[in-house]
């Protein structure tokens, strides 16, 4: 049995782009909905800096960018997310999101080189 197994979730997502990278977080984890966004994206260049600053304060603890490094925050609807997670531990990979479950499963096989069902190492021999 694999230490880390794939976890799939179809939900809405928050995507945070910044100088330390791009991170996706389930929207319900941070407590945001589409109603929190006038458009699907807010940026540090927007006219409404108060809204941008409020959203930065909400998402800052869920990803690696500091508040001054966050460039955009986007709301992404109804995508399949996947990560590897160690049952009973806090260990997990970052989420990656896809349009379809097949694309997510292909990503797990190709990127992590593990079985998309149980996380066992793939044998390419």
GROMACS elastic network, one bead per residue, 0.5 to 0.9 nm:
[ bonds ]
;  ai    aj funct       b0    kb
    1     4     6  0.88248   500
    1     5     6  0.89534   500
    1   118     6  0.76231   500
    1   119     6  0.78813   500
    1   120     6  0.65520   500
    2     5     6  0.63544   500
    2    86     6  0.86420   500
    2   118     6  0.68855   500
    2   119     6  0.54209   500
    2   120     6  0.50355   500
    2   121     6  0.76581   500
    3    85     6  0.81384   500
    3    86     6  0.57181   500
    3    87     6  0.75786   500
    3   119     6  0.77045   500
    3   120     6  0.84056   500
    4    84     6  0.55348   500
    4    87     6  0.71150   500
    4    91     6  0.82476   500
    4    92     6  0.75810   500
    4   118     6  0.83627   500
    4   119     6  0.60729   500
    4   120     6  0.83741   500
    5    83     6  0.81741   500
    5    84     6  0.51384   500
    5    85     6  0.54346   500
    5    86     6  0.64135   500
    5    87     6  0.77858   500
    5   114     6  0.86857   500
    5   115     6  0.86229   500
    5   116     6  0.80570   500
    5   117     6  0.75948   500
    5   118     6  0.54709   500
    5   120     6  0.77691   500
    6    82     6  0.65899   500
    6    83     6  0.56699   500
    6    85     6  0.63306   500
    6    86     6  0.89641   500
    6   105     6  0.87456   500
    6   108     6  0.75174   500
    6   114     6  0.88562   500
    6   115     6  0.84205   500
    6   116     6  0.62545   500
    6   117     6  0.66769   500
    6   118     6  0.66529   500
    6   119     6  0.59961   500
    7    81     6  0.80596   500
    7    82     6  0.55044   500
    7    83     6  0.55220   500
    7    84     6  0.59921   500
    7    85     6  0.66518   500
    7   117     6  0.88980   500
    8    80     6  0.66721   500
    8    81     6  0.55724   500
    8    83     6  0.69558   500
    8    84     6  0.89218   500
    8   101     6  0.80571   500
    8   104     6  0.80945   500
    8   105     6  0.89154   500
    9    26     6  0.87575   500
    9    79     6  0.80742   500
    9    80     6  0.55149   500
    9    81     6  0.51108   500
    9    82     6  0.65113   500
   10    78     6  0.60551   500
   10    79     6  0.53999   500
   10    81     6  0.61687   500
   10    82     6  0.89429   500
   10   101     6  0.86157   500
   11    26     6  0.68593   500
   11    27     6  0.76907   500
   11    28     6  0.84327   500
   11    76     6  0.89026   500
   11    77     6  0.70134   500
   11    79     6  0.57790   500
   11    80     6  0.66474   500
   11    81     6  0.75926   500
   12    25     6  0.87652   500
   12    26     6  0.61765   500
   12    27     6  0.55198   500
   12    28     6  0.76351   500
   12    33     6  0.80334   500
   12    34     6  0.87257   500
   12    75     6  0.73369   500
   12    76     6  0.57085   500
   12    79     6  0.63560   500
   12    80     6  0.86579   500
   13    24     6  0.63226   500
   13    25     6  0.55851   500
   13    28     6  0.80257   500
   13    32     6  0.89397   500
   13    33     6  0.89724   500
   13    74     6  0.81184   500
   13    75     6  0.59314   500
   13    77     6  0.63875   500
   13    78     6  0.75786   500
   13    79     6  0.74469   500
   13    81     6  0.84848   500
   13    97     6  0.84030   500
   14    23     6  0.81359   500
   14    24     6  0.55339   500
   14    25     6  0.51880   500
   14    26     6  0.62015   500
   14    27     6  0.53603   500
   14    30     6  0.83843   500
   14    32     6  0.80154   500
   14    59     6  0.84814   500
   14    73     6  0.68057   500
   14    74     6  0.56008   500
   14    76     6  0.61406   500
   14    77     6  0.88709   500
   15    22     6  0.69060   500
   15    23     6  0.56522   500
   15    25     6  0.64995   500
   15    26     6  0.88773   500
   15    72     6  0.80165   500
   15    73     6  0.56518   500
   15    74     6  0.50096   500
   15    75     6  0.65038   500
   15    76     6  0.71679   500
   16    21     6  0.81645   500
   16    22     6  0.55623   500
   16    23     6  0.52109   500
   16    24     6  0.63339   500
   16    25     6  0.81762   500
   16    56     6  0.89810   500
   16    59     6  0.78746   500
   16    60     6  0.89942   500
   16    63     6  0.78094   500
   16    65     6  0.83645   500
   16    70     6  0.69211   500
   16    71     6  0.76855   500
   16    72     6  0.59632   500
   16    74     6  0.65583   500
   17    20     6  0.80292   500
   17    21     6  0.60243   500
   17    23     6  0.65703   500
   17    24     6  0.88475   500
   17    65     6  0.81285   500
   17    69     6  0.85848   500
   17    70     6  0.59771   500
   17    71     6  0.56992   500
   17    72     6  0.52454   500
   17    73     6  0.64393   500
   17    74     6  0.84015   500
   18    21     6  0.53607   500
   18    22     6  0.62159   500
   18    23     6  0.86620   500
   18    64     6  0.88321   500
   18    65     6  0.60100   500
   18    66     6  0.84747   500
   18    68     6  0.87776   500
   18    69     6  0.52792   500
   18    72     6  0.69149   500
   18    73     6  0.89793   500
   19    22     6  0.82436   500
   19    65     6  0.67863   500
   19    66     6  0.89222   500
   19    69     6  0.54283   500
   19    70     6  0.68156   500
   19    71     6  0.76072   500
   20    64     6  0.64487   500
   20    65     6  0.52894   500
   20    66     6  0.83141   500
   20    69     6  0.72250   500
   20    70     6  0.83944   500
   21    64     6  0.76531   500
   21    65     6  0.71949   500
   22    63     6  0.85747   500
   22    64     6  0.88421   500
   22    65     6  0.86062   500
   23    62     6  0.86143   500
   23    63     6  0.62511   500
   23    64     6  0.79893   500
   23    65     6  0.88863   500
   23    94     6  0.73210   500
   23    95     6  0.73959   500
   23    96     6  0.82067   500
   24    27     6  0.88316   500
   24    63     6  0.82428   500
   24    81     6  0.86907   500
   24    94     6  0.76339   500
   24    95     6  0.59028   500
   24    96     6  0.67796   500
   24    97     6  0.75218   500
   25    28     6  0.85150   500
   25    29     6  0.71669   500
   25    30     6  0.75990   500
   25    59     6  0.86340   500
   25    62     6  0.72914   500
   25    63     6  0.81590   500
   25    94     6  0.86069   500
   25    95     6  0.69188   500
   26    29     6  0.54318   500
   26    30     6  0.71323   500
   26    31     6  0.88766   500
   26    32     6  0.89927   500
   26    81     6  0.83521   500
   26    95     6  0.86156   500
   27    30     6  0.55515   500
   27    31     6  0.60597   500
   27    32     6  0.53055   500
   27    33     6  0.65429   500
   27    75     6  0.78790   500
   27    76     6  0.86555   500
   28    32     6  0.61035   500
   28    33     6  0.74771   500
   29    32     6  0.79054   500
   30    58     6  0.67787   500
   30    59     6  0.65907   500
   30    62     6  0.78532   500
   31    58     6  0.84253   500
   32    35     6  0.78868   500
   32    36     6  0.62839   500
   32    37     6  0.88516   500
   32    55     6  0.88702   500
   32    58     6  0.86586   500
   32    75     6  0.86446   500
   33    36     6  0.56085   500
   33    37     6  0.76896   500
   33    75     6  0.77964   500
   34    37     6  0.55361   500
   34    38     6  0.80569   500
   34    39     6  0.85387   500
   34    40     6  0.73641   500
   34    75     6  0.65005   500
   34    76     6  0.85163   500
   34    77     6  0.82339   500
   35    38     6  0.71222   500
   36    51     6  0.87612   500
   36    55     6  0.84715   500
   36    75     6  0.89062   500
   37    40     6  0.57963   500
   37    41     6  0.68236   500
   37    42     6  0.73623   500
   37    51     6  0.85500   500
   37    74     6  0.83023   500
   37    75     6  0.73424   500
   38    41     6  0.78804   500
   38    42     6  0.82849   500
   39    42     6  0.71928   500
   39    74     6  0.86252   500
   39    75     6  0.84871   500
   40    73     6  0.84091   500
   40    74     6  0.55309   500
   40    75     6  0.50705   500
   40    76     6  0.72147   500
   41    72     6  0.67491   500
   41    73     6  0.55945   500
   41    75     6  0.62539   500
   41    76     6  0.89472   500
   42    45     6  0.82464   500
   42    46     6  0.66444   500
   42    48     6  0.86241   500
   42    49     6  0.89763   500
   42    51     6  0.80070   500
   42    52     6  0.60117   500
   42    55     6  0.85161   500
   42    71     6  0.85089   500
   42    72     6  0.56198   500
   42    73     6  0.53571   500
   42    74     6  0.64337   500
   42    75     6  0.89666   500
   43    46     6  0.53129   500
   43    47     6  0.89174   500
   43    48     6  0.89541   500
   43    49     6  0.82877   500
   43    52     6  0.64558   500
   43    70     6  0.83678   500
   43    71     6  0.56941   500
   43    73     6  0.64841   500
   43    74     6  0.86849   500
   44    47     6  0.85195   500
   44    48     6  0.88276   500
   44    49     6  0.68398   500
   44    52     6  0.65451   500
   44    53     6  0.82556   500
   44    70     6  0.76497   500
   44    71     6  0.55561   500
   44    72     6  0.65839   500
   45    48     6  0.86149   500
   45    49     6  0.78790   500
   45    71     6  0.81767   500
   45    72     6  0.88049   500
   46    49     6  0.62339   500
   46    52     6  0.76575   500
   47    50     6  0.87305   500
   48    51     6  0.56657   500
   48    52     6  0.66049   500
   48    53     6  0.88363   500
   49    53     6  0.58965   500
   49    54     6  0.84249   500
   50    53     6  0.51596   500
   50    54     6  0.61548   500
   50    55     6  0.87068   500
   51    54     6  0.51114   500
   51    55     6  0.62656   500
   51    56     6  0.86268   500
   52    55     6  0.52425   500
   52    56     6  0.61675   500
   52    57     6  0.86981   500
   52    72     6  0.85435   500
   52    73     6  0.81237   500
   53    56     6  0.50319   500
   53    57     6  0.62295   500
   53    58     6  0.87769   500
   53    67     6  0.84933   500
   54    57     6  0.52022   500
   54    58     6  0.65398   500
   55    58     6  0.50611   500
   55    59     6  0.63369   500
   55    60     6  0.84013   500
   55    73     6  0.76585   500
   56    59     6  0.53454   500
   56    60     6  0.56369   500
   56    67     6  0.61848   500
   56    68     6  0.89433   500
   56    70     6  0.73249   500
   56    73     6  0.78183   500
   57    60     6  0.55694   500
   57    61     6  0.80404   500
   57    67     6  0.73062   500
   58    61     6  0.73625   500
   58    62     6  0.84138   500
   59    62     6  0.54924   500
   59    63     6  0.71565   500
   59    67     6  0.89200   500
   59    73     6  0.86778   500
   60    63     6  0.61402   500
   60    64     6  0.76663   500
   60    65     6  0.69518   500
   60    66     6  0.64420   500
   60    67     6  0.61097   500
   60    70     6  0.84119   500
   61    64     6  0.77085   500
   61    65     6  0.87396   500
   61    66     6  0.84955   500
   62    65     6  0.89987   500
   63    66     6  0.83174   500
   65    68     6  0.78490   500
   65    69     6  0.55318   500
   65    70     6  0.59691   500
   66    69     6  0.52487   500
   66    70     6  0.66417   500
   67    70     6  0.56511   500
   68    71     6  0.81205   500
   70    73     6  0.77214   500
   76    79     6  0.73055   500
   78    99     6  0.82126   500
   79    97     6  0.62034   500
   79    98     6  0.57489   500
   79    99     6  0.53658   500
   79   100     6  0.72469   500
   79   101     6  0.88246   500
   80    96     6  0.83223   500
   80    97     6  0.54620   500
   80    98     6  0.51512   500
   80    99     6  0.61048   500
   80   100     6  0.61348   500
   80   101     6  0.60642   500
   80   103     6  0.88306   500
   80   104     6  0.69678   500
   81    95     6  0.60513   500
   81    96     6  0.54695   500
   81    98     6  0.62841   500
   81    99     6  0.88609   500
   81   101     6  0.84027   500
   81   104     6  0.71467   500
   82    93     6  0.89970   500
   82    94     6  0.83816   500
   82    95     6  0.55168   500
   82    96     6  0.55133   500
   82    97     6  0.64245   500
   82    98     6  0.82710   500
   82   101     6  0.88936   500
   82   104     6  0.63412   500
   82   105     6  0.81821   500
   82   107     6  0.88055   500
   82   108     6  0.79463   500
   83    92     6  0.68598   500
   83    93     6  0.54737   500
   83    94     6  0.60176   500
   83    96     6  0.65689   500
   83   108     6  0.81726   500
   84    91     6  0.85034   500
   84    92     6  0.54593   500
   84    93     6  0.53961   500
   84    94     6  0.79683   500
   84    95     6  0.82906   500
   84   108     6  0.84492   500
   84   112     6  0.88438   500
   84   119     6  0.78266   500
   85    88     6  0.89844   500
   85    89     6  0.80075   500
   85    90     6  0.78283   500
   85    91     6  0.60831   500
   85    93     6  0.66403   500
   86    89     6  0.54376   500
   86    90     6  0.69221   500
   86    91     6  0.55009   500
   86    92     6  0.61410   500
   87    90     6  0.79783   500
   87    91     6  0.82784   500
   88    91     6  0.87098   500
   89    92     6  0.82674   500
   92    95     6  0.88141   500
   93    96     6  0.89950   500
   96   104     6  0.79589   500
   96   107     6  0.88324   500
   97   100     6  0.88668   500
   97   104     6  0.71767   500
   98   101     6  0.71774   500
   98   102     6  0.87660   500
   98   103     6  0.62096   500
   98   104     6  0.57858   500
   99   102     6  0.86817   500
   99   103     6  0.70563   500
   99   104     6  0.80396   500
  100   103     6  0.52995   500
  100   104     6  0.65030   500
  100   105     6  0.87778   500
  101   105     6  0.60820   500
  101   106     6  0.85222   500
  102   105     6  0.50360   500
  102   106     6  0.60796   500
  102   107     6  0.85416   500
  103   106     6  0.50706   500
  103   107     6  0.61774   500
  103   108     6  0.87752   500
  104   107     6  0.50638   500
  104   108     6  0.64062   500
  104   109     6  0.88471   500
  104   116     6  0.85239   500
  105   108     6  0.51467   500
  105   109     6  0.63993   500
  105   110     6  0.86573   500
  105   115     6  0.84999   500
  105   116     6  0.52910   500
  105   117     6  0.81590   500
  106   109     6  0.51479   500
  106   110     6  0.60038   500
  106   111     6  0.82763   500
  106   116     6  0.75298   500
  107   110     6  0.51187   500
  107   111     6  0.55257   500
  107   112     6  0.75791   500
  107   113     6  0.87634   500
  107   116     6  0.85133   500
  108   111     6  0.55381   500
  108   112     6  0.53458   500
  108   113     6  0.65784   500
  108   114     6  0.63960   500
  108   115     6  0.72506   500
  108   116     6  0.56199   500
  108   119     6  0.85345   500
  109   112     6  0.58844   500
  109   114     6  0.51460   500
  109   115     6  0.58732   500
  109   116     6  0.59230   500
  109   119     6  0.89412   500
  109   122     6  0.77528   500
  110   113     6  0.52865   500
  110   114     6  0.78291   500
  111   114     6  0.82625   500
  112   115     6  0.87257   500
  112   119     6  0.88271   500
  112   121     6  0.85998   500
  113   116     6  0.87983   500
  113   119     6  0.86191   500
  113   120     6  0.86971   500
  113   121     6  0.62886   500
  113   122     6  0.58275   500
  113   123     6  0.88146   500
  114   117     6  0.85861   500
  114   118     6  0.79452   500
  114   120     6  0.53107   500
  114   122     6  0.50184   500
  114   123     6  0.87517   500
  115   118     6  0.57093   500
  115   120     6  0.52406   500
  115   121     6  0.62257   500
  115   122     6  0.59115   500
  116   119     6  0.59726   500
  116   120     6  0.82607   500
  117   120     6  0.82415   500
  119   122     6  0.85260   500
